[in-house]
Amino acid sequence: MAQVEHVVVLMLENRSFDHMLGFLAHPDPAFDGLRHGGPYTNPGWEGGPPVAATADARPVIPVDPDHSHDAAVEQFAEGNQGFVTSFERKARGLAQPSFGGLLGPVINFFFRLFSRPTEKRGMGPIVMRCQDPANVPVLATLATEFAVCTRWFCSVPGETWPNRNYLHAATSDGETSIHPRFYTNKTIFELLEEAGHDWRIYHDDVPQAWAFSNLWNSAERIARWRDISELAADAAAGDLPAYTFVEPNHRPPVRLNDRPSNSQHPGNNVADDWKPGDDTDFARAEGLIAGIYEALRGNPELFATTVFVVTYDEHGGLYDHVAPPTGLRDPGTAPSPLGRILRFLAYKNSSAFDFSSTGGRVPAVVVSPLIPPGTLCTATMEHASVPATLRALFAPDAPPLTARDAGAARFDTLCTLPAPRSAVPDLSGFVRHALTMEAAAEPPAERLPDHAQELAVLARRVKARLERRPAVFPGVSWQARDRRSFGPALDSFREAAERARVSR
């Protein structure tokens, strides 16, 4: 088998497997989708008639589904029978978070005072609508031409940050919800660095990976962060490290570079006036996938030794018929002192969780010319499979990060061809708003979505910490260039990264 020298991972946002690929016509009859078997239904709201899964979803959705920890637990209860009820409750404005801790009562008061929940009725069945493969031509093509994993689950039943943290560190530091703070858990980036391998993070605007503050605590490490617009040129030059992580645009509240969002988060695709052919975040994410794929394919020597993974952080509250696996090992990492302090002050109330089960099934496609077309992977995987695979490839003698990546299945085993194949699909026609992604900015939303508010908090904290380290990044001006919440942090970070790269 040919050697894998590069792994590239793109993690998009908040889509379940069935929602994106459930109606895919895969050549392998063992494909676990929605075209055969069933019935695939959910009980209607308050005893209403059953609602069946259908292939008529639109790129937009009227309400961002509830994907909190408690909502996920409800959705997967009794054989995944809680999706319609959960979505209807969210649409009616009945799914409001409750906070505990010393400051919990104060936070709850202000949340009720200033939040403006929606009051839409009869929306529940929408959550059962799944995409026709024609709506996701790039993802569907890669899923049939390379490998699709039908049992890749997000690591935590819940929100974005805990699941992205599992991808990086095989733990969420005990979190099941989003807490905008810094995390000091050891990551796969640091493990690879210790083994003598390089890594890089390409991002567009504020990346959630900033939450791991040790990844930008020196000039050398900050030089490993690059703007996503540089990825195509780096790939063309054969300049990619052992591990490349790509983070999409999550929809910041201020447009710094006229780049609209492209993460496929349902909260970025809430519209009542959508018409076929309209440009959407959903379609731009397809362009992003195609852009990365074509950048790799455009350098045959690089592509021959590269594995490209496309997956999603969590199911986003959208329907899937496969129950999450149980019996997993707790990662065994005690929450950090900062995490314990913040939970003492404020935390989202949720049911107790022992991390013995995963969250919902998410799309996962593994691309490489070393993979036969039509490959179906039925091994049970989760986000900790990424550090498990990287460790096996590049640091086989290193200990695992946690108990979760120690037991996680690997995806490099899908590369079974003795030599790279030349007959691979051409997706260049789908490359738009990808890697360069210059486009007219969308008008700001009336209320900033929760997932963008949390990144705004992170950006301010990153800027504050960088300002306290002038000796580490000499010559960088940390003064705000304007009064925008994202601008100062991002501009300062990029300036520091550029100076660090020049000095290497």
Secondary structure, 3 states (H helix, E strand, C coil): CCCCCEEEEEEECCCCHHHHHCCCCCCCCCCCCCCCCCCCEECCHHHCCCEECECCCCCCCCCCCCCCHHHHHHHCHHHHCCHHHHHHHHHCCCCCCCEECCCHHHHHHHHHHHCCCCCCCCCHHHHHECCCHHHCHHHHHHHHHCEEECCEECCCCCCHHHHHHHHHHCCCCCCCCCCCCCECCCCHHHHHHHCCCCEEEEECCCCHHHHEHHHHCCHHHHCCEEEHHHHHHHHHCCCCCCEEEEECCCCCCCCCCCCCCCCCCHHHCCCCCCCCCCCCHHHHHHHHHHHHHHHHHCCHHHHCCEEEEEEECCCCCCCCCCCCCCCCCCCCCCCCHHHHHHHHHCEECCCCCCCCCCCCECCEEEECCCCCCCEEECCCEECCHHHHHHHHHHCCCCCCCCHHHHCCCCCHHHCCCCCCCCCCCCCHHHCCCCCCCCCCCCCCCCCCCHHHHHHHHHHHHHHHHHHCCCCCCCCCCCCCCCCCCCHHHHHHHHHHHHHHHHHC
